Amino acid sequence: MGDYEFERTPLGAQPDELMSDEDDASSNLYLCDEYDELSLLSDDSLSSEENLPKRRKLATNNGIDDLGPSTSGQSSNLNLLINGITRDDEIEDFAIKTEPDDGTWLEYFYSTINQTYDESESHEDLTTNWGSVADVFFDHMYCKTNQNDIEQEFKDVAEVLPENNPSGINWGPVDGASLNRFGFTVNEVGIKSELYKQLRNKRPYDFFKVFITDDIISYMVEQTNIYADQSLRNKKELKGHEKAWVPTNNRELEIFLGIIVWTGLVQLPRIKMYWSNSVLYANKVKNVMPRNRFEQLLQMWHFSNNEDVTFSNNRLQKLTPLIDKVQERFQEVMTPDSCIYIQEISVPFRSELRFFHCIKDENCVFRIKAYKLCTTSGYTYDFQIRCVYDTQEDDDVVFSLLDQLLDAGRTIYIDNYASVSLARRLLERKTHLVGTVRAKTELNSSEVLIKKLKKREVFAQQSSCGIVMMKWRNPPDVLLLTTTKHTDETVKVHRGRQPKAIVDYNKAKAQAQLQPYTHCFSWGTKWYKKLAIEMILGSAFVNAFLLFKEISKNKMSIIDFKESLAETLLHTSNSSGAVPKEINSAHKLQHSRKNRCVVCYAKTKEKFGRMAAQNKSTRTNWYCPACKKNYCVSCFFVVHNATKYEYN
């Protein structure tokens, strides 16, 4: 670039000579910042018959009908053609936009434009001399292909890379030195040994309960009843279906979850169709729970106490308690082996949620961005949902997910957001990285970016800190970073040859694509319930299936596993097809006039005195006929050990 220097001076003037206001506009010629295609349409030098097809094509693209020659006499459009470029990088950017497959056009462009500029002493001379440059320009303007555009992106990125090297990373040929400098150091990996004895010859339901335990079910029951009490208590007037609400219990909530699993097997457009009397939708599951009761539970289903939620930007507080409980079970059951995969996933929503990182796809569906940490078998070890308030970069998310798995010699496979800086940080924590990388990521090898390859050809470079960056032309071009033993070695596959790093990468991510069930009411639920179904229950279901296959050695398909789980959750084998019967107990909650909760009153009186208790105690319309006292739902559970009771 240093050979091509231009000064912002008028033609025929000295560099430091200033232009006066009376100077003719045609002499104020500068090299332009940006090429204007329309300016060439009026150029007399292109009005010849041989150039007419090019002019016609250019005019058609820009909606111009008049292709007549310029009548200005001076072709003042040339002011637009060469008006303002003074920096070498701007000239090269202009030239690169029209560069063909080989590099000769770039050199030709520089030499021609230098010669044209130097030999032209007037506007007319420059107009004449420019004809040859314009002809070559047109010859190359319309011969670009999609692959040219892809290669051009790599070149554009390479051009803006800093010449200095403050990071200290130097790229050179791959020699394999300093690669795979440490090995895997964990002795006991996989499923905990005690689970093999506990779960041998067990049903799919038992494997599901390893993750969604009785304690988690009881917690959801408690929070659902508390939320229902809070919601109904604060309303001045209850609607018909709200007056019919009764507290739920563990058995009924399992049936509710069973229906959710079943709707993933039998998908219908609307919820009410599952309870339709039409012969088109006939089934017996509707006899297990009435539709009104299912919709009540779906409305009141909750995972945290709203009175304990703080006023902050953390909207995930509604889900955090349940997430923590389920993630704890995921990590207690399995210890990942040497290879793990971080998967970027999305949960679809019909509308945008401003407090989450949402991505809008071509179907106008908004998707919440999340990350999953999986084993190569597809087992979900951890996950994280991205919120707007979360200022973590992708690198920080990776370290957050790997918090308990670093410094053990593991290899992490990731998508798209791999980078040289992330690879260096992981190497410092004795962790390898293999992942695809974007061309515009910082510190990439410029030589790899601009390298032109033939189909199935691979080119790689190794950095001084033990990072290999390779490009493989599939097509399109694939960029990959690796810090393991991978070099540019290729292996034979069923369709030719591939780099060994690509083969291992595809193998690691293949099983992680195992999808949980979907359901028909995905658009009608609150965001936190949707996330609970997709991220928590969905991950627990897939983990249970993988655990079942590993321990039982049963080749049952995921569909058969889902059917068995749904049947057990619905308790169809233990019921006659009716709504779960109430236990004949005198202790049950029923509606009555509002009064103070006796438990809340006693606690407040003991702490603040009688007057404060009369003013601050919770008032509730729930009443126990056996105790002849009013209770709020949460206090009733504490006093009566509520999981043993049915209510009406």
C-alpha positions in Angstrom: 0.0 0.0 0.0 2.9 2.4 0.6 3.6 2.6 -3.2 0.3 4.2 -3.9 0.1 7.7 -2.4 -2.4 10.4 -3.4 -2.6 14.0 -2.2 -5.7 16.1 -1.8 -4.6 18.7 -4.4 -6.3 20.0 -7.6 -5.0 18.8 -10.9 -2.1 20.9 -12.1 -1.7 22.7 -8.7 1.0 22.5 -6.1 0.2 20.4 -3.0 0.2 23.4 -0.7 -1.7 25.7 -3.1 -5.1 26.8 -1.9 -8.2 26.9 -4.1 -10.0 30.2 -4.5 -13.8 30.6 -4.7 -13.6 31.5 -8.4 -11.9 28.3 -9.4 -13.9 26.3 -11.9 -15.7 23.4 -10.3 -14.4 21.0 -12.9 -10.9 21.5 -11.7 -11.7 20.5 -8.1 -11.0 16.8 -8.8 -10.2 14.5 -5.9 -10.0 10.7 -5.6 -13.5 9.6 -4.3 -14.4 7.9 -1.0 -17.0 5.8 -2.7 -17.6 4.9 -6.3 -20.9 6.2 -7.8 -22.1 3.9 -10.5 -24.6 6.4 -11.9 -21.8 8.9 -12.7 -20.5 6.7 -15.5 -23.8 6.8 -17.3 -23.1 10.3 -18.6 -19.4 9.8 -19.3 -18.6 10.5 -23.0 -15.7 8.1 -22.8 -18.2 5.3 -22.4 -20.6 6.3 -25.1 -19.1 4.2 -27.7 -21.1 1.4 -29.3 -19.0 -1.3 -27.7 -19.7 0.0 -24.2 -23.4 0.4 -24.8 -24.4 -3.1 -23.3 -22.5 -2.2 -20.1 -24.2 1.2 -19.9 -27.6 -0.4 -20.6 -27.1 -2.9 -17.8 -26.0 -0.3 -15.4 -28.9 2.0 -16.3 -31.4 -0.8 -15.9 -30.1 -1.7 -12.5 -30.6 1.9 -11.4 -33.9 2.6 -13.1 -32.6 5.0 -15.8 -34.0 5.0 -19.3 -32.0 7.8 -21.0 -28.7 6.4 -22.2 -27.7 9.3 -24.3 -24.2 10.8 -24.1 -23.5 13.6 -21.7 -24.1 17.1 -23.0 -22.2 18.9 -20.3 -19.0 19.0 -22.5 -16.9 18.4 -19.5 -18.3 15.0 -18.2 -18.6 16.6 -14.7 -19.8 13.2 -13.4 -16.1 12.4 -13.2 -16.0 14.6 -10.1 -18.1 11.9 -8.4 -15.9 9.2 -9.7 -12.7 10.5 -8.3 -13.5 13.0 -5.6 -12.1 12.5 -2.1 -10.0 9.4 -1.6 -6.7 10.3 0.0 -5.9 7.3 2.2 -4.4 4.1 1.0 -6.9 1.9 2.8 -9.8 3.7 1.1 -8.3 3.2 -2.3 -7.7 -0.5 -1.6 -11.2 -0.9 -0.3 -12.5 0.6 -3.5 -10.3 -1.7 -5.6 -11.1 -4.8 -3.6 -14.8 -4.4 -4.3 -14.1 -5.2 -7.9 -11.3 -7.7 -7.6 -11.7 -10.9 -9.6 -10.6 -14.4 -8.5 -6.8 -13.6 -9.1 -4.9 -10.8 -7.6 -3.7 -9.2 -10.8 -6.6 -6.8 -11.0 -5.7 -5.1 -7.8 -2.2 -4.3 -9.0 -3.5 -3.3 -12.4 -5.9 -0.9 -10.7 -3.2 0.8 -8.7 -0.8 1.2 -11.5 -3.5 2.4 -13.9 -5.0 5.0 -11.6 -1.5 6.3 -10.7 -0.6 6.6 -14.3 -3.9 8.2 -15.2 -3.6 10.7 -12.4 0.0 11.6 -13.1 -0.4 12.0 -16.9 -3.6 14.1 -16.8 -3.0 17.8 -16.8 -6.6 18.9 -17.3 -10.1 17.7 -16.8 -10.4 16.6 -20.5 -7.2 14.6 -20.3 -8.3 12.8 -17.2 -11.7 12.0 -18.8 -9.9 10.5 -21.9 -7.3 8.6 -19.9 -9.9 7.2 -17.5 -11.6 5.2 -20.3 -9.3 2.3 -20.1 -9.7 2.1 -16.3 -13.5 2.3 -16.6 -13.5 -0.5 -19.2 -11.6 -2.9 -16.9 -13.8 -1.9 -14.0 -17.0 -2.8 -15.9 -15.4 -6.1 -17.0 -15.1 -7.2 -13.4 -18.0 -5.5 -11.8 -20.6 -8.1 -12.9 -18.6 -11.3 -12.5 -18.8 -11.8 -8.7 -20.3 -14.9 -7.2 -21.5 -15.8 -3.7 -18.2 -17.4 -3.0 -16.4 -14.2 -4.1 -18.5 -12.4 -1.5 -17.6 -14.9 1.2 -13.9 -14.6 0.4 -14.3 -10.9 0.2 -15.6 -10.9 3.8 -12.5 -12.7 4.9 -10.3 -10.2 3.0 -12.2 -7.2 4.5 -11.6 -8.5 8.0 -7.9 -9.2 7.3 -7.4 -5.7 6.1 -8.6 -4.1 9.3 -6.5 -6.3 11.6 -4.0 -4.2 13.5 -0.4 -4.2 12.2 1.0 -4.2 15.7 0.6 -7.2 17.9 0.0 -6.2 21.5 -1.4 -9.6 22.3 1.9 -11.3 21.7 0.3 -14.0 19.4 2.3 -15.0 16.4 0.9 -17.4 13.8 3.0 -19.8 11.8 2.9 -23.3 10.2 1.4 -26.2 12.2 4.2 -28.3 13.8 2.2 -30.0 16.6 4.5 -28.5 19.3 2.9 -27.4 22.6 -0.4 -29.1 21.6 -2.2 -31.3 24.1 0.1 -30.3 26.9 -2.1 -31.9 29.7 -4.4 -34.9 30.0 -7.7 -35.7 31.8 -7.1 -36.2 35.5 -10.6 -37.2 36.9 -10.8 -40.9 37.8 -14.5 -41.4 38.5 -16.8 -40.2 35.8 -20.3 -41.1 34.5 -23.4 -42.1 36.5 -22.9 -42.5 40.3 -22.4 -46.2 41.1 -25.1 -46.4 43.8 -27.8 -45.6 41.2 -27.1 -48.8 39.2 -28.3 -50.8 42.2 -31.2 -48.5 43.0 -32.6 -48.3 39.5 -32.0 -51.7 38.0 -35.2 -53.1 36.5 -37.1 -49.9 37.3 -39.8 -48.1 35.3 -39.2 -44.9 33.2 -41.3 -43.2 35.9 -38.7 -44.1 38.6 -35.9 -42.6 36.4 -37.9 -39.4 35.9 -38.4 -39.1 39.7 -34.6 -39.2 40.2 -34.6 -35.6 38.9 -38.1 -34.4 39.6 -38.2 -35.7 43.1 -41.0 -35.9 45.6 -39.4 -32.9 47.4 -39.6 -30.9 44.1 -43.2 -31.9 43.5 -44.1 -30.9 47.1 -42.3 -27.6 46.6 -44.3 -26.9 43.4 -47.6 -27.9 45.2 -46.8 -25.5 48.1 -45.9 -22.6 45.9 -48.9 -23.2 43.6 -51.3 -23.1 46.6 -49.6 -20.0 48.1 -49.9 -18.2 44.8 -53.6 -19.1 44.4 -54.3 -17.8 47.9 -52.4 -14.6 47.2 -54.1 -14.1 43.8 -57.7 -14.8 45.0 -57.3 -12.9 48.3 -56.4 -9.7 46.5 -59.4 -9.7 44.2 -62.6 -7.9 45.2 -64.8 -10.2 43.2 -64.1 -13.7 42.1 -65.2 -15.1 38.8 -66.9 -18.5 38.5 -63.9 -20.6 37.8 -61.9 -18.8 40.5 -64.6 -19.6 43.1 -64.2 -23.2 42.2 -60.5 -23.3 43.0 -59.4 -25.8 45.6 -55.8 -26.4 46.8 -53.9 -29.1 44.9 -51.6 -31.9 46.2 -48.8 -34.1 45.0 -50.9 -36.7 43.3 -52.9 -34.2 41.3 -49.8 -32.2 40.3 -48.3 -35.4 38.9 -51.4 -36.0 36.8 -51.1 -32.4 35.6 -47.5 -33.1 34.5 -48.6 -36.3 32.9 -51.1 -34.5 30.7 -48.3 -32.1 29.7 -46.1 -35.1 28.6 -49.1 -36.7 26.9 -49.8 -33.5 24.8 -46.3 -33.9 23.4 -47.3 -37.3 22.1 -50.8 -36.4 20.8 -50.6 -32.9 19.5 -53.8 -31.0 18.8 -54.2 -27.3 17.8 -56.1 -26.2 21.0 -56.3 -27.3 24.6 -60.0 -27.8 24.6 -59.8 -30.4 21.8 -58.3 -32.8 24.3 -61.6 -32.8 26.2 -63.8 -32.7 23.1 -66.7 -35.2 22.8 -66.2 -35.3 19.0 -65.2 -38.7 17.6 -62.3 -37.0 15.9 -60.6 -36.4 19.3 -61.8 -39.3 21.4 -59.6 -40.3 24.2 -59.8 -41.5 27.8 -57.3 -39.1 29.3 -60.0 -36.5 29.6 -61.6 -38.6 32.2 -58.5 -38.4 34.5 -58.9 -34.6 35.0 -61.6 -32.2 33.9 -60.6 -29.5 31.5 -61.6 -26.7 33.9 -59.3 -28.2 36.6 -56.4 -28.5 34.2 -56.7 -24.9 33.2 -57.0 -23.8 36.8 -53.7 -25.6 37.6 -52.1 -24.2 34.6 -53.1 -20.7 35.7 -52.0 -21.1 39.3 -48.9 -23.2 38.7 -46.0 -21.3 40.4 -42.4 -21.8 41.6 -41.7 -19.0 44.1 -43.5 -16.8 46.7 -44.3 -13.4 45.2 -44.0 -11.9 48.7 -40.3 -13.0 48.8 -39.4 -11.6 45.4 -37.3 -8.5 45.6 -37.8 -5.5 43.3 -34.8 -5.9 40.9 -34.1 -6.5 37.3 -33.7 -10.2 37.9 -37.0 -11.5 36.4 -35.7 -15.0 36.7 -36.5 -14.8 40.4 -39.8 -16.5 39.6 -37.8 -19.6 38.4 -34.6 -19.5 40.3 -35.7 -21.7 43.3 -36.9 -24.4 40.9 -33.8 -24.1 38.7 -31.5 -24.4 41.6 -33.2 -27.6 42.9 -33.2 -29.3 39.5 -29.7 -28.3 38.6 -28.5 -29.7 41.9 -30.0 -33.1 41.0 -28.5 -33.0 37.5 -25.0 -32.5 39.0 -25.4 -35.1 41.8 -26.4 -37.9 39.4 -23.6 -37.5 36.8 -19.9 -36.5 36.6 -19.0 -35.5 33.0 -16.2 -37.3 31.3 -13.3 -35.7 29.3 -15.4 -34.3 26.5 -18.4 -31.9 27.0 -20.4 -29.7 24.7 -21.9 -26.2 25.3 -25.0 -25.8 23.2 -26.7 -22.5 22.3 -30.4 -23.1 22.3 -33.6 -20.9 22.0 -37.1 -21.2 23.5 -39.8 -19.9 21.1 -42.3 -17.2 22.2 -44.9 -15.4 20.2 -44.1 -11.9 21.5 -40.8 -10.3 22.5 -39.8 -10.3 26.2 -37.8 -7.2 26.8 -35.9 -8.6 29.8 -34.5 -11.5 27.9 -32.1 -11.8 25.0 -34.6 -12.5 22.2 -33.9 -13.5 18.6 -36.5 -13.0 15.9 -36.5 -15.7 13.2 -37.9 -15.6 9.7 -41.3 -16.8 11.0 -41.6 -13.8 13.3 -41.2 -16.0 16.3 -39.1 -14.6 19.2 -36.7 -17.0 20.8 -35.1 -16.6 24.3 -31.4 -17.3 24.2 -30.0 -19.9 26.6 -27.0 -22.2 27.0 -26.8 -25.8 27.9 -23.7 -27.7 29.1 -24.1 -31.3 28.0 -22.0 -34.5 27.9 -21.3 -36.0 24.5 -24.2 -38.5 25.2 -26.6 -35.5 25.4 -27.0 -35.5 29.2 -27.7 -31.9 30.5 -25.3 -31.1 33.3 -26.1 -27.4 33.6 -27.9 -24.6 31.8 -28.2 -20.8 31.9 -30.8 -18.5 30.6 -29.6 -15.1 29.3 -31.4 -11.9 30.5 -30.9 -8.4 29.3 -29.6 -7.2 32.7 -26.9 -9.9 32.5 -23.8 -8.1 31.2 -21.8 -11.3 30.8 -20.0 -11.9 27.5 -20.1 -15.3 25.8 -16.7 -16.0 27.3 -17.9 -15.3 30.8 -21.0 -17.6 30.2 -18.6 -20.4 29.3 -16.6 -20.0 32.5 -19.8 -19.7 34.5 -21.1 -23.1 33.2 -17.7 -24.7 33.6 -17.1 -23.4 37.1 -16.9 -26.9 38.7 -15.3 -28.6 35.7 -12.1 -26.6 35.1 -8.5 -27.6 35.8 -9.1 -31.2 35.0 -7.9 -31.5 31.4 -11.4 -31.6 29.8 -12.1 -30.7 26.2 -14.9 -28.2 25.5 -16.8 -28.2 22.2 -18.7 -25.0 21.4 -20.5 -23.3 18.5 -19.7 -20.0 16.8 -18.6 -18.0 19.9 -15.1 -19.6 20.1 -12.3 -17.1 20.1 -8.5 -16.9 20.5 -8.9 -15.0 23.8 -11.3 -17.7 25.1 -8.9 -20.4 24.1 -6.0 -18.7 25.9 -8.1 -18.3 29.1 -9.2 -21.9 29.0 -5.6 -23.1 28.5 -4.6 -21.3 31.6 -7.2 -23.4 33.5 -6.0 -26.6 31.9 -9.0 -27.0 29.6 -9.0 -27.6 25.9 -11.2 -25.9 23.4 -12.6 -27.0 20.0 -15.2 -24.8 18.2 -16.2 -22.9 15.2 -15.2 -19.2 15.1 -16.6 -16.2 13.3 -14.4 -14.5 10.8 -14.6 -11.1 12.5 -13.4 -12.3 15.9 -10.3 -10.6 17.2 -6.8 -12.1 17.0 -7.7 -14.5 14.2 -4.9 -15.4 11.7 -5.2 -13.1 8.7 -3.4 -15.5 6.5 -6.0 -18.2 7.3 -8.9 -15.8 6.6 -7.7 -14.7 3.1 -6.4 -18.1 2.0 -8.3 -19.4 -1.1 -8.9 -23.1 -1.1 -10.2 -25.7 -3.4 -13.1 -28.0 -2.4 -12.2 -30.4 0.5 -8.9 -28.6 1.0 -7.7 -27.5 4.4 -5.3 -24.9 5.6 -4.2 -24.3 9.2 -1.8 -22.2 11.2 -0.6 -22.6 14.8 0.0 -19.8 17.3 2.9 -19.4 19.6 0.6 -20.2 22.6 -0.6 -23.6 21.2 -3.8 -22.7 19.3 -4.5 -24.0 15.9 -6.8 -22.1 13.5 -7.9 -23.9 10.4 -10.1 -23.2 7.3 -11.8 -26.1 5.5 -13.6 -25.6 2.3 -16.7 -27.8 2.3 -18.1 -25.5 0.7 -18.7 -23.0 2.2 -15.6 -22.2 4.2 -15.5 -23.5 7.8 -13.3 -21.8 10.4 -12.3 -23.8 13.4 -10.2 -23.2 16.5 -8.6 -26.1 18.5 -6.1 -26.4 21.3 -6.0 -30.2 21.5 -3.8 -32.6 19.5 -5.6 -31.7 16.3 -3.5 -30.5 13.4 -4.4 -30.1 9.7 -4.5 -33.9 9.5 -7.5 -35.3 7.5 -9.2 -38.7 7.8 -11.4 -40.7 5.5 -15.2 -40.5 6.0 -18.1 -41.8 4.0 -18.0 -38.8 1.6 -14.3 -38.2 1.0 -11.9 -36.8 3.6 -12.4 -34.3 6.4 -10.1 -32.8 9.0 -9.9 -34.9 12.1 -10.9 -31.9 14.2 -14.1 -31.5 12.2 -14.9 -35.2 12.6 -14.5 -35.0 16.4 -16.4 -31.8 16.6 -19.4 -33.2 14.7 -19.3 -36.4 16.8 -19.3 -34.4 20.1 -22.4 -32.3 19.2 -24.5 -35.0 17.5 -26.0 -36.6 20.6 -26.5 -33.2 22.3 -29.3 -32.4 19.7 -31.7 -34.8 21.4 -34.9 -32.8 21.8 -37.6 -33.1 24.5 -41.3 -33.1 23.9 -43.3 -30.1 22.6 -46.9 -29.2 23.6 -50.0 -27.6 22.1 -50.4 -24.8 24.6 -46.9 -23.3 24.1 -48.3 -19.9 23.1 -50.9 -19.5 25.9 -48.7 -19.8 29.0 -46.8 -17.3 31.0 -43.1 -17.0 30.1 -41.8 -18.6 33.3 -44.1 -21.6 32.9 -43.0 -22.0 29.3 -39.4 -22.0 30.4 -40.1 -24.4 33.2 -41.6 -26.9 30.7 -39.0 -26.4 28.0 -35.8 -26.0 30.0 -36.4 -27.7 33.3 -39.0 -30.5 32.7 -37.7 -31.1 29.2 -34.1 -31.4 30.3 -35.1 -33.7 33.2 -37.1 -35.9 30.7 -34.1 -36.3 28.3 -31.7 -37.0 31.2 -34.1 -39.6 32.6 -34.2 -41.3 29.2 -30.4 -41.4 28.9 -30.1 -42.7 32.4 -32.7 -45.4 31.6 -30.8 -46.5 28.5 -27.4 -46.6 30.4 -28.5 -48.5 33.4 -31.2 -50.9 32.1 -29.5 -51.5 28.7 -32.9 -51.4 27.3 -33.2 -50.2 23.6 -36.6 -48.6 24.2 -37.1 -45.5 21.9 -37.7 -42.1 23.3 -41.3 -42.2 22.2 -42.0 -45.5 24.0 -40.2 -44.0 27.1 -42.5 -41.0 26.9 -45.6 -43.2 26.6 -44.7 -45.2 29.7 -43.9 -42.1 31.7 -47.2 -40.4 30.7 -49.2 -43.5 31.7 -47.6 -43.7 35.1 -47.9 -40.0 35.8 -51.6 -40.1 34.9 -52.1 -42.9 37.4 -54.3 -44.6 34.8 -53.5 -48.1 36.1 -54.7 -47.2 39.6 -57.9 -45.3 38.8 -61.2 -46.2 37.2 -61.1 -43.1 34.9 -62.5 -40.6 37.3 -61.1 -37.5 39.0 -58.9 -38.5 42.0 -61.2 -39.1 44.9 -61.0 -37.0 48.1 -59.8 -38.6 51.3 -62.5 -38.7 53.9 -60.9 -36.4 56.3 -62.5 -33.8 58.4 -59.6 -31.5 57.9 -60.0 -29.7 54.6 -60.2 -26.2 53.3 -63.5 -24.7 52.2 -64.6 -21.2 51.3 -66.1 -18.9 54.0 -66.3 -15.3 54.9 -62.9 -13.5 55.3 -61.3 -13.6 58.7 -57.8 -13.5 60.2 -55.5 -16.5 59.8 -55.1 -17.8 63.3 -51.5 -18.8 62.8 -50.4 -15.4 61.3 -52.3 -13.7 64.1 -50.5 -15.6 66.8 -47.1 -15.0 65.2 -47.7 -11.3 64.8 -49.1 -10.9 68.3 -46.1 -12.6 69.8 -43.7 -10.4 68.0 -45.4 -7.0 67.8 -48.4 -7.1 70.2 -52.2 -7.4 70.0 -52.9 -4.1 68.2 -50.3 -4.8 65.5 -51.7 -8.3 65.0 -55.2 -7.1 64.5 -54.1 -4.7 61.8 -51.3 -6.6 60.0 -52.5 -10.3 60.2 -53.4 -11.9 56.9 -57.1 -12.1 56.2 -58.3 -15.2 54.3 -61.5 -16.8 53.2 -60.2 -20.3 53.7 -61.7 -22.2 56.6 -61.2 -25.7 58.2 -64.5 -27.1 59.4 -62.8 -29.6 61.7 -60.7 -27.0 63.4 -63.3 -24.3 63.1 -60.6 -21.8 62.3 -59.5 -19.7 59.3 -56.1 -20.5 57.7 -54.2 -19.0 54.8 -53.1 -21.8 52.5 -49.4 -21.8 53.5 -50.2 -21.9 57.3 -52.7 -24.7 56.7 -50.0 -26.8 55.2 -47.7 -26.3 58.1 -50.4 -27.1 60.7 -51.9 -30.1 59.0 -48.9 -31.6 57.0 -51.0 -30.8 54.0 -49.6 -33.4 51.5 -51.8 -36.1 53.2 -55.0 -34.3 52.6 -57.5 -33.6 49.8 -59.5 -30.4 49.7 -62.7 -29.1 48.3 
